[in-house]
Amino acid sequence: MTLVDEGAAKLLNCLSVCALHISHLGLGANGIRSLSDVSMDAFRGNELRMLSLRDNHLGVDGSLDLAQRLRNAENLTALYVSNNSISDDGLRYLLASLTPHSDAALQPTISGVRCLDASSNGIGKKGCAEFAAFVALPGVRLLKLDLSFNPGIGDDGLTILDEPLADAPSLRHLTLLSCGVQDTKSYTVETRSGYTVRVELDDAEEVSDSDGEDA
């Protein structure tokens, strides 16, 4: 793998990386571990804002390795990890790495991630409970969350996700396409802060398809 040779390591250590796309490579847990040894340490204190690791078969083990490195990416605002079979356990690791800490000695004290895509990952009700606790935390700045194509969520998972929305400090958009929810009509939730959270269900996908046909 060319990204993990000595020359690439030296190059990455010299660069100020703003966006990194490493998608559709099938890295697996071992691949993300090798990659992180070279590149993730270069993120400490730099300007990395976006990281895309879509479709890399990370699994739970790869999620743990990634989570251990994400604490170094202090300026990260967008994380895309769709189609990685991370499941509820892998999701727990990733959210723990993004959770603000009350201890000033631990970083980050504020979670700067604004956009998180965890679609197509085998996430179920346990994962929904992890997200529900995360989005309501003070210091979380998450604006957009995509959990589409996780059919294990179902109606029970939606109920779990729905409960904390009124108290979410920043969330504006929750996407749940093809998540096994019986009532597929999108809706909005009024928060106690005076703004609304848009919850997109399967009817939003139908509108999008229709617009594409008319065009």
C-alpha positions in Angstrom: 0.0 0.0 0.0 1.8 3.2 -1.2 0.4 5.5 1.4 2.2 3.7 4.2 5.8 3.7 2.9 8.5 5.9 4.4 8.3 8.5 1.7 4.6 9.0 2.2 5.1 9.3 5.9 7.6 12.1 5.5 5.4 13.9 3.0 2.3 13.7 5.3 4.3 15.1 8.2 5.2 18.1 6.1 1.7 18.8 4.8 -1.1 20.9 6.4 -4.0 18.6 5.4 -7.5 20.1 5.2 -9.4 17.3 3.7 -8.5 13.6 3.3 -10.5 11.1 1.1 -9.6 7.5 1.7 -12.8 5.8 0.5 -13.7 2.6 -1.3 -10.3 1.0 -0.7 -11.4 -1.9 1.5 -8.7 -1.1 4.1 -10.1 -3.3 6.8 -9.0 -3.1 10.5 -5.3 -3.8 9.6 -5.3 -1.2 6.8 -6.7 1.6 9.0 -4.2 0.7 11.7 -1.2 0.9 9.2 -2.6 4.0 7.7 -3.1 5.7 11.0 0.5 4.9 12.1 1.6 7.1 9.2 -1.0 9.8 8.6 -3.1 10.2 11.7 -0.2 11.4 13.9 0.3 14.1 11.3 -3.1 15.5 12.2 -2.2 16.7 15.6 -2.6 20.4 15.8 -3.0 20.9 12.0 -6.0 22.0 9.9 -7.7 18.7 9.1 -11.3 19.5 8.7 -12.8 16.6 6.7 -12.1 12.9 6.8 -13.8 10.4 4.5 -13.3 6.7 5.1 -16.4 5.4 3.3 -16.6 1.7 2.3 -13.4 0.4 3.9 -14.7 -2.6 5.9 -13.4 -1.1 9.2 -15.6 -3.3 11.4 -15.5 -2.9 15.2 -11.7 -3.3 15.5 -11.0 -0.6 12.8 -13.4 1.7 14.5 -11.5 1.4 17.8 -8.2 2.1 16.0 -9.7 5.1 14.3 -11.3 6.4 17.5 -7.9 6.4 19.2 -6.5 8.7 16.5 -9.4 11.0 16.2 -8.6 12.8 19.4 -5.5 14.2 17.6 -7.7 15.8 14.9 -8.7 18.8 17.0 -10.2 20.8 14.1 -12.2 18.0 12.5 -15.7 19.2 11.4 -16.8 16.4 9.1 -16.5 12.6 9.4 -17.8 10.1 6.8 -17.7 6.4 7.8 -20.6 5.0 5.9 -20.7 1.3 4.8 -18.0 0.1 7.2 -19.9 -2.5 9.3 -19.0 -0.7 12.5 -22.2 -1.8 14.3 -23.3 -0.4 17.6 -20.0 -1.2 19.4 -17.8 0.5 16.8 -20.2 3.5 16.9 -19.7 3.7 20.7 -15.9 3.9 20.2 -16.2 6.7 17.6 -18.6 8.8 19.6 -16.5 8.4 22.7 -13.6 9.9 20.8 -15.7 12.9 19.8 -17.3 13.5 23.2 -16.4 16.7 24.9 -14.7 16.3 28.3 -15.1 18.4 31.4 -11.4 17.9 32.3 -9.5 20.7 30.5 -6.5 18.4 30.3 -8.3 16.1 27.9 -8.9 17.2 24.3 -11.2 18.3 22.7 -13.2 20.1 25.4 -15.6 21.0 22.7 -16.6 18.6 19.9 -16.2 20.5 16.7 -17.6 17.8 14.4 -20.6 19.4 12.5 -21.4 16.6 10.0 -21.4 12.8 10.8 -22.3 10.1 8.2 -22.7 6.7 9.8 -25.1 5.2 7.2 -25.1 1.6 6.2 -23.3 0.3 9.2 -25.5 -2.3 10.9 -26.5 0.2 13.6 -29.5 -0.7 15.8 -31.3 0.4 18.9 -28.1 0.3 21.1 -26.4 2.6 18.6 -29.4 5.0 18.7 -29.1 5.2 22.5 -25.4 6.1 22.1 -26.4 8.9 19.6 -29.2 10.1 21.8 -26.8 10.6 24.7 -24.2 12.2 22.4 -26.3 14.8 20.6 -27.7 16.2 23.9 -24.3 16.8 25.5 -23.3 20.4 26.1 -20.3 21.3 23.9 -21.5 19.1 21.0 -21.8 21.1 17.8 -23.2 18.4 15.5 -25.5 19.9 12.8 -26.1 17.0 10.5 -26.4 13.3 11.3 -27.0 10.6 8.7 -28.0 7.1 9.9 -29.7 6.0 6.7 -29.8 2.3 5.5 -29.6 0.9 9.0 -32.8 -1.2 9.1 -32.2 -2.4 12.6 -33.2 1.1 13.9 -36.9 0.6 13.3 -39.7 2.4 15.2 -38.1 1.7 18.6 -34.8 3.2 17.5 -36.6 6.3 16.1 -38.3 6.7 19.5 -35.0 6.6 21.3 -33.5 9.2 18.9 -36.5 11.4 19.0 -36.6 11.9 22.8 -33.5 14.1 23.2 -34.0 16.2 20.1 -35.8 19.0 22.0 -32.7 19.4 24.1 -30.0 19.0 21.4 -27.9 22.1 21.5 -27.0 22.2 17.8 -28.5 19.4 15.7 -30.6 20.6 12.7 -30.8 17.6 10.4 -31.3 13.9 11.1 -31.6 11.6 8.1 -33.1 8.1 8.5 -33.8 6.8 5.0 -34.5 3.0 4.8 -34.2 2.4 8.5 -37.2 0.1 9.0 -39.5 2.9 10.3 -43.2 2.2 9.6 -44.4 5.8 9.4 -42.2 7.2 6.6 -43.4 10.8 6.7 -40.7 13.4 7.5 -41.3 15.8 10.3 -39.7 18.6 12.4 -39.1 18.9 16.1 -39.1 22.2 17.9 -36.2 22.6 20.4 -36.3 24.5 23.7 -33.7 26.8 22.1 -36.2 28.0 19.6 -35.0 26.3 16.4 -36.2 23.2 14.5 -34.7 19.8 13.8 -35.6 18.3 10.5 -36.1 14.5 10.6 -36.0 13.0 7.1 -37.6 9.7 6.5 -38.4 7.7 3.3 -40.8 10.2 1.9 -37.9 12.6 1.5 -36.1 10.1 -0.8 -39.3 9.8 -2.9 -39.5 13.6 -3.3 -35.8 13.6 -4.4 -36.4 10.9 -7.0 -39.4 12.7 -8.3 -37.5 16.0 -8.7 -34.8 14.2 -10.6 -37.3 12.7 -13.1 -38.9 16.1 -13.7 -35.5 17.6 -14.4 
